[in-house]
């Protein structure tokens, strides 16, 4: 039973730029650069029949390439226990519309709505055991981070192991974003 999600993968130069964020946070498990991505829609554990239907549904989405800007850092969790640090992805109209198209298409095929509000980001590390103070200090030192912008010309259907999160991920399918932009 695969655990599926859709994502924008990052070009190699952007992934390498982001490697400068690795380290300096005690008890953090940093994501390997080859696994950096912008999750668009978490689908979850599904059987093979549903996985095939998801792949077919996603193949019908038509969108133009999506400009992506990564700028700034943040954390998820609460004041007592942060659980991850991430790089902020600018929520452009193109990105938000692509994500909304996927959400609508997957709901039409009967999958439940995503419970969390879409916050575009790239997870840098999982923070099991890092204190709020340590995370705040890490963010303060690196908070002005920005990566070179790029244009995503495809999105991917990825699968992961259920165990720990953070990869390794398997690319199950890739969908081009090649609809001509309106003049």
Number of C-alpha atoms within 10 A of each C-alpha: 14 18 17 24 21 24 21 22 21 20 14 12 11 17 19 14 14 20 15 10 19 15 12 12 19 14 14 20 17 19 19 15 17 15 18 25 21 21 22 24 20 19 22 16 17 15 11 11 9 16 20 11 13 21 16 11 15 20 13 11 15 15 20 18 20 22 16 21 17 21 17 18 23 19 21 14 12 9 10 10 16 21 19 20 25 19 24 21 21 17 17 13 11 15 22 16 14 19 19 15 16 19 19 13 17 20 13 12 12 10 16 11 14 13 7 8 6 14 14 21 23 23 23 27 23 22 24 14 13 19 18 18 13 17 22 16 14 19 20 12 10 14 15 10 17 18 18 13 13 15 13 19 17 17 22 22 25 22 23 19 16 13 7 9 11 19 16 14 18 14 16 15 14 17 17 16 18 14 12 10 8 5 3
